[in-house]
Amino acid sequence: MKDNHSNMEIEEVIRASMKMTDVPAPEVNNQLKTTLYQQEAILRKQPATHKLSLWYLPMVLNLITFSLLALFALIIIENIYLSYFTAGICLYIGVAGILLTIVGVKRANIKEDITIRIEKRGVLA
């Protein structure tokens, strides 16, 4: 019963608000428009997104991974020649990852491809 009574009250308020014919004065309307246009101009001057480039992340992860593998090979493998050979290959792959990243930055515009765009709230695009 209580829900039914509150629903009836809400419906009466909605119907009463639909019947209102009050129109604001043109001065108030114009003042509101100018305020909104000024706020919009201020918001448009601010960048809508914050860009975070992650182009270096694959290179760093590759270098860390293969450096740790080289260290692991030097510690674990008992044969000195085999351990140096394995560590050399791992370090070579780490350096190759750096070179591939540099080529990707120069040739393929990797900085724009690997970018996270964070939209700011309350800023117009």
Salt bridges, closest charged atoms under 4 A:
GLU9 OE2 - HIS5 NE2 2.73
GLU11 OE1 - ARG15 NH2 3.67
GLU40 OE2 - ARG44 NH2 3.17
GLU112 OE1 - ARG117 NH2 3.24
